[in-house]
């Protein structure tokens, strides 16, 4: 039986562990890694403030520094995830 992720965004899986979020499937050639750098309180709830975005090649035979394709920073998780989705889609389109 195939694994079905519980959380997705635009049809791609989201996996979170603490302040680290992976967006995309490791079966694809690229994934997005989001690292929440800072948080802020909004109405007694902690929300992501500054987020670092990394477009990663999933080829595990390469060293980690060689797997980094592109990086950016955004304010807010939604902005970071939206920008990461654009980065991922454009990279996948170029490699199709």
Secondary structure, DSSP 4 states (H G I P E B T S, - for coil): -----S-EETTEEEEEETTEEEES-TTSSEEEEEEE--EEEETTEEEE-EEEEEEEE--TTS-HHHHEEEEEEEESHHHHHHHHHHHHHHHHHHH-
